[in-house]
Each structure stands twice: as structure tokens, then as C-alpha cells.
Amino acid sequence: MSERTACSGCGSTLLTERYWVPRQPVVLNYRFGSLDASRTVHRRDLELRQCSHCGLVFNAIFDPTVIPYDENYENRQCYSAAFGEHLRTLAADLTADNHLAGQNLLEVGCGKGDFLRLLCRTASAVGDGFDTSYEPGSEPEPPSVRFHRCYVQASDIQKPYQAVICRHVIEHVAEIGLFLREIHAIAVAAGDPVVVLETPRFEWIVEQASFWDIFYEHCNYFPEATLAYLCRAVGFDVVRHRRVFGDQYQLLELRPNRDRARGTAPGIEGRASLAKFAHLASEKLRVYSETIAALASGGTWGIWGAGAKGVALVNQLPGDLPFVVIDSNPAKQGGVISGTSVPIVGPGDHRVAKLKLVVIANPNYAVEIGSVLQQIGFQGTTINL
Ligand SMILES: [Zn+2]
């Protein structure tokens, strides 16, 4: 893959700093058919760069064609109580604040459809969801929601929608400037909808030095000011921009207008600097490797969370691999961590109670994980990352 020399958001060639992560699996959230398929998953290097003009952080050697977004792509977080609460609050707030009751809703990149079903139920609304990784569940879909296993473009929009939802998609899209323009065109074709974007905040990743939040599927990392700037640049008004889910994510509510008010480019802010992250992350990687080796010494250890964070941890931490990775999502249990043969087990698995150390990949889930571990008689140590 040749190296990108211009920012995918604003086109500037003023790029700074390289943060290099060697040989990561190209897909983390995936159901592999066999152990061999997991062990032999494609691996690619990541080379993050930051745009000095708009502040976007992106993987300059990203190749979208190696990621299989098919029905085995498994990215549901709905099995966690904390994440479920976030989704229910979000659905209720969006419905009330944007008067979505009884309206038509569109979701771009709806995954398996969990949020669209919830939002349509909350708002008594009718929804269309588009995603290549959608697969029908065991239950028939409610008549108010229709799913389409394909991408959507502005030319596909045949009726007005009052909301266009696009959650956890923009961090996966290589040509992000073009994609935001397409979302704007979809919004214009849909009438005057509220457009809702949700994506991780790069400020949180820097603050936590969370090196496990850097992985191949995410080719973009958005500082808040950068994302607002790029949205305005394609013709959106930013109506509301707030932090959600323990400040890990940012949520934008946008309205399409006819003018492109580019405004002043934010540049690189200190709290969203890739150089600062690179420094903190390499230090943290060293400290965690040593801590885990010391606390797990003479026993086995595990990671709680087979989501992207957990998989990135297994693949980035030097030293001995964990014995198991624990996840409450039944669809992940019985599988293996991408790029390895580390098994994914449920909390009830007999190996879990005997672990000497459990590393909790996402601190937002620490309370519920602590109480489950207590119930199963776990006597070891837990650490939050
Ligand atoms: Zn830029």
C-alpha cells in the first residue's frame, strides 16, 4: 500500500509525526470459522500521521480492501449493561430532542441493526438500515424496520427522513472528506433531517494513553474540533456537540445547510496531539507489560473484553499471551482472538475463577465485571486499564 501524502479530511499535505504499530490483524471483530483462519488472518502495519491543518489523525498506509465487512463481522456491544444503558439513553434523548416520534428514520452503517430497532421502538418510528454486515437474527424483524445489506447513496433516497443516524462508521472510512460530503448529500435528499454522528474522541485516547484504541479497522481518529470543522466544511451546521459514554465518544447533531462555512482550521491542539499520544503510549505499554508479568507470575491471566480493545491488547502487549479472554457476548464465546489461538470464553467458564489476574480492557465496565467475578468465586486480582 503506498503512503498517503495528503490528509483524507481536508487535503492538506502538512502532515506531522509517525506513530508506528507493526503487524496488526486487519480485523478484530470477526467470527472466524476455524483456528487456522484466525491464526492466518492478514496482518498489516499501521502508520498514523496527523494533519497540521485540521488535526485529523489517520493511518497513512490503510488499505480498506483487506477488511471483510461481511456477515461474520461482529461488532455488537449490546450484551453489556453499561453499553445498553448508553444506547437506551441515547435513543430516548434523540427522540425527545428532535421530535422523532412516529417519523421515518435512516441509519447508515447500522451493523446488525440493534440501535435502529431500539430507536424505532422508543420513538414508535419507521426505520431503514443499511449495512453490508447485517444478517437477519433468529427472530423475525419488526414490521417497522427494514434492513438492506448494501451501502447507501444519496441517489437511493426515495422519501423524506427526519433523522439520519451514522454511529461508529466514520472512523472506518478511508476517504473521510468524500464520505462526509456523501452523508451531506443523503441528508439533503432526505429533506431537512437531524444527522447524528457518534465516534470515539481522540482527546480521550490521548488522555488515557490507550494504545489499545489504535487498531487497523479504525483508520481515522477525530479530535473534537477537527470533526466539527470537517462537518462544517461539507455544509453542515453543528447544532450540538457533546461527550457521551464516560467521555469516550463524541456525539454530533447536525443539520444540512446550503453554505459551506469552512471557518478557521483548528490545527493540532496539545490535548489532541499524536506526538503527545505516542510518547505516553510507549511508556504505558512498557509499564503494563511489567505489571502484568509481575501480578500474573506463577499463575494464569486473562483479559475481560473481546471487543476491539481486548483484541488489540492481546496483539500489542509483549510477553506471554493471556490464557483466556472473557466476554459476555454469546456470539463471541467459543471463538478465538484474531491473529492468535487465545480462546474467548464466557464468564461461567471453569477457567475464569482460577485466573490469578484479570485485566479489564474498558474501565466503563469495571463495576459490572467486578460483581460477576465475585459471584463466580474469583479470588485473584483485577486491574483496570
Ligand atoms: Zn486535514
Residues whose N, C-alpha, C, O or C-beta is under 5 A from the ligand:
A	BS01	ZN	C7 G9 C10 G11 S12 C51 H53 C54 G55 L56
